[in-house]
Amino acid sequence: MHSTLSPWRLVHLALLASALALSAGASAQPAPPSLQPDSGPWKSGAGFDFDLGKKKLKKTRQSVSGMACNLDARQQRVCLVVFDEGAQARYASVGDKALTPAAEPVVLRATADELDAEGAATDGRYFYVTGSHSAKRNDCASNPGSRHVLRFRLDPATGRASRAQADFADSGRLWPIMQAQPELAPHVGERKCLGSEAPPEAPRLAGQQGVNIEGLAVQGGRLYFGFRGPVSKGVAQVLAVDADALFDPQAARDPKATITRLALGPNRGIRDMVAVKTGLLLLAGPDDSSASQGAGWTVAWWDGKTAAGSVVQPRVLAALDLSGVKLRKCDKELKPEAMTVLEETPAAYKLLVLSDGLCDGGPLAFTVAR
């Protein structure tokens, strides 16, 4: 049986094909430049020190997961560095191709619970630190200790947090805020396995793309939480809330929560975020699924604006070429998870990137063209 399409049907199909081609062209971006480090891994002296056994100390030194930096009264860059092991942070100062850890312990929470600190940010008034709010990776066990966001008032003279108890706040409010967002609600709950596969130690459980916060930035009184998961079809999510409302002890203020869906590319989630003058820089890398671990890392710029119901396309500035970075004796693996801006010019961003898996973060410097 032979059939033919009417002329009107042919015209309709031609218009549809043309529209799809235009749509694809509009969303496509040129391949970003491949960028090797300017320098690094930087020296860190004797490294970060914790009162732990030798094996545990090495594991903690390899667990840098976030940093937030500012200038003190002497214009020395002081950074709060957080780890996804334990519940303590440390300060470090940035020098000439060196990151110098300070001995002072910074107790984030006086508890034996694992905070799983994954992001840090500062607006010049406060340091902010967030737990991952995720289940345990290996067996999907719930981790209520990670469901905290902390705020420390910053002392501009020292560049460090104030020691006064009145200048410290601990909020557990982000968990119910996430549960109230339709885009996140299916991924927030007890024993929500990360990624899309069963965990190694609980093979009968299914991956559920459970929430996993790994990035934090603050700008204009808003806190931005970047998710490594859930990720669907190359689209990750950012939750923004009013910072003061999040720490309202009566939980009476509207946090004015918004969700932005960001197209970061196949198999990539957010690994860190940092505010710049014109928006936010995003460090993107493999999401929580084991099949995604070869996705690679990119740096992208986003203007910080959301578009309800639409996917926002950040501008990818660079793909990080880490192939020439050699592991040192103390290192285990290279996984960029913390980023700060050392210098911002009209032409470029000078970035310092620290990695989970490298002792003391193994700082790498990059110059990323804008």
N, C-alpha and C positions, 0 to 999 in steps of 0.2 A: 504494500500500500504506500503510495507516494503522496506527500503533503507539502504545501508551500506556505510560507509566512506572508501575510498581507503586507502591502507597503507601509501601512500605519504601524504594524507591529515591528517591522524592520527599523523604522524611524525611532520608535520608542526604545528599542534595544540599543541603537546607536547612541541616543542621548544618555541612556543609563550608563553605558560603558564610558562615555566621555566624562560624566559626573564622577564616576569612581576613580578615573585616572586623575582628575583634578584634585579630588580629595586626597588621594595617595601622595600626589606631588606636594600638596600644602603641608602634610604632616611629616614629610621626609626631611631629614637634616643631613648636611654633608658629614662625612666621617670626621670625627674630631682628631686633632693632631695627637700622635703618640708622644708621650712626654716622659723622659727619664729624670731621675732626681738630679738636682744641682749638686747636692752633697749628701753625705750620710752613708751608713748610720753614724750619727753624731756620738761623741763620747759622753759618758754620764758618770765619770769618776768611779766610785765604789758602788754606784747604783742605789736604788731605793732600798731602805733597810726596814725590816719588820722583825719583831720578836717572835720568830718562828723557827722550826727545825729547818735544816739545810734543804731538804727536798721540798718542803712547803714554801720556803722562802723563794726558791727558784721559780716555782710555779706561779707565785704571786707576782714576782718581778716580770713574768711573761704575760701578765693578764691586764695590761693597760687597756682601758676601754673608753676613756673620755678625758677631755682637758678643757679648761677655760682659763684664759690669760688676760691680764690687764697690766697697766703701768703703775708702779708705786710713786711716791713723792720724788724719788731720785731718777725717775724715768727708766727704772729697771723693770724688765718684763717678768712678772711673777705669775706662775701657772698653778692652778689646782688640778692635780692629776688623780683620776679615779680608776679603780680596778674592779673587775667583775669577780674577784675573790675576796671574801671577808667583808668587813664593814668599815674599813678605814681608807682614808685618802692621804696624799702627801703633797707638799708644795715643791716646786722646782723653779729655778730661774734660767732664763734663756740668755746664753752668751754667744761668743764667736764660735759657731759650729760646735756648741756644747750645751747640753741640758744638765744643770747641776741640781741634784735632789737635795732637799733640806731634811734634816733629821726629825723635825717636829711632827709627831703623829697628829692626824686630823681624824677624830672619831666622828663618823657620820651618824651612826646610831649605836647607842650603848646596849648592844644585844648580841646574842650568839647567832641570830638568824642571818642568813645570807642575803645581803641587800642586792647583790648582782647589779652594782652601779654600772650603768652603760652610757650615760651622757652627762656632760657638765656644760654650763653656760654662765656668762656674766653680762650684766648691763652697766657695770660701773658702780652700782649701788649694792647689788647682792651677787653672791654665787648661788647657782641652782644646780642640784644634782638629782637625777632620776634613776630609780631602779627599773629593771626591764619589764616588770609586771607580767613575766612569762612563766610558763611551766618549766620544769627541769628538762633539759634537752635529752638526756639519756634514757629516762623512764617516764616522762610526762608527769612526774609528781608535782603537785601544786606547791607554790612557793610564796605564801602570803608575805614573807619578809621582803620580797622585791617590790611590793605594791606601795611604794612611798616616793614622794617628791619632797626634797629638802631645800630650805632656803637659809642662807647665812648672810647677815649684813656685812658688807665689805668695809674695811678700814682703809681709806685712801692713802694714808701715810705709809702703811706697810705693804699694801696690796694683798693682804691676807684677810681672812674672816675675823670678825670680832669674837672674842672669847666669852662675851656676856651671854648668859642663857636667854635673856630677853630678846637677843638679836637672832635667835635660831627658831625656825618653824618647821614642823614635820606634817605633811598633808597626806592623808590616805584617800583623798577625794577623787583622784583621777580614775580609779577603778569603776565606781558607779557612773562617772561621766562617760567613760568608754561604753559601758553597757547601755547607755541611753542613745548612742549613735547607731542608726540602722546599718551603716556600712561596717561597723566594728562589732556590733552585738553578737553575731554568730561565732565570733572568734574569741570572746571574752567569757571565761568561766573556769571551773575547776578541771584540772587535768586536760586542758586543751593542748594536744600535742603540736609541736612546732612543725612547720613544713608540710609536705604532702606524703611523706613515707612514715612507716612505723618506726619508733625509736629503737636503738640497738638493744636496750635491756628490757623492752616490753614489745616483742615482735607481734603480739596479737592485737595491739592497739593500732588505730589508724591515724595517720597524719591529718590534722584538722586546721592547719594554717592558723594556729593560735597566735594571739598578739605577742609581739616581741619588740619593745622600744629599744632602739640603739642610737638615736640621734636626738639632740636637744639644742635649741637656740632660743634666744630671747630678743625681742625687738618691739619697740613701741608699746611696752606694757603687756605684751602677749608672749606666752610660752608656746613654742612649737615643738611637738613631739613627733619624731620621724620613726617610722616602723620598718624594720627589716622584714617583718611578716605581720599580717597577711599580704601576699602579692598575687595578683591574678593577671595573666596575659601581659606581663611587663608593666603593670600599673601598681605602684605603691601608694601609701597614704600618709598624710600629715594631719595631726590633730592639733588645733590651736585653741588656747583658752586664755582668758584674762588672768594674769598672774596674781593680782591681789585677791581676786575672787577665789582662786584655788586655795589660798591660805587663810581664807575667812574662817575663824574658829567655829562660827555658828552655821557655816555652810548655807548661809541665807542668800548670798549674792549670786546672781546669774553669771556663770562662767563664760557665757556667750561662745559656746563651743562651735567650731567649724571644722569640717573635713575637706581636705583638698586631695584629689587623686592626681598623682604625678606619673607620667610615662617616662620611666627610667631605662627602658630597654628590657629585652628578654632575660628573665631569671635574676633581676637585680632588685634589691631593696635598699633602704637608706641605712648607711653605716655611721654617718655623723652629719651634723649641720653646724653652720656658723653664720651669724649675721654680718652683713657688709652694708655699706652706705646705701646701696640701691636695692637691697633685697636679702637673699640668703644663698650661700653656697652649700651645695649638697655633695657629700661623699657617698657614692653609690657603689655597691658591691654585691657579691652573691647573696641571694635570699636564703631562707632556712632549709630549703630542700637540698638533699645531698647531691642530686643530679645537677644542681646549679653552681657547684663550686668552681667551675672553670669560667665563670661569666666575666671575670676581670673587674677592675675598678675604674670609675670615671669621676670627674669633678664637673658639676653642672651649676648653672646660675638660674635662680628662680626669683621673680620679682616679689614673691610673698603674697600675691593676690590669688584668691580662690575664684572658681567658676562653678556655681551650683549645677550639679547634674552633668558636668562636662569633665573631660580629662585634660589637664594642663600639661603642656609640653615644655619642660625646662630647656634652656639652651646648654647643650653639652660643650664644655670648654676644652676638655682634654681626656684622653685615655691614659692611665698611668702605666708606664712600661717599667715593671719591676724585675725584669729578667736579669739585669746586671747586679742586683743586690745580693751580696754573698752573706749567708748566715754565719754568725760568729759561734764560738764555742758554747756560749750560754743560750743561744737562740734555738727555737723549735720550729717555727713556721712564720710566714709573713702574711698578715691579715690586717690591712689598714682599717683602723676603727676610731681614730681621734684626729681632729684637724683644727688648727687655729691659723689666723691670719697674722703674719708678722709685719706685712707692709701692704698698703693698698694705694696704687697709683692709677692715673687715668688709663695706663696701658696694660697693667698686669696686677695680679695678686701674688704676693710672696707667701707661700704656705709652708707650715710645718705639719707633717703627718706622722702620727705614732701608730704602731701596730700591736695588736694582740698576737702573742706568740714570739715576739722579740723581747729580750730582756730590756727593761726600762723603756720599752716602746720603740727602741731602735730608730730615733728621729731621722726623718728624711725631709729635705728641703726641696720644694718645687717652685718654679716661676711659671704661673699659668696666665697666658695672655687673655685679656678680657674680650 
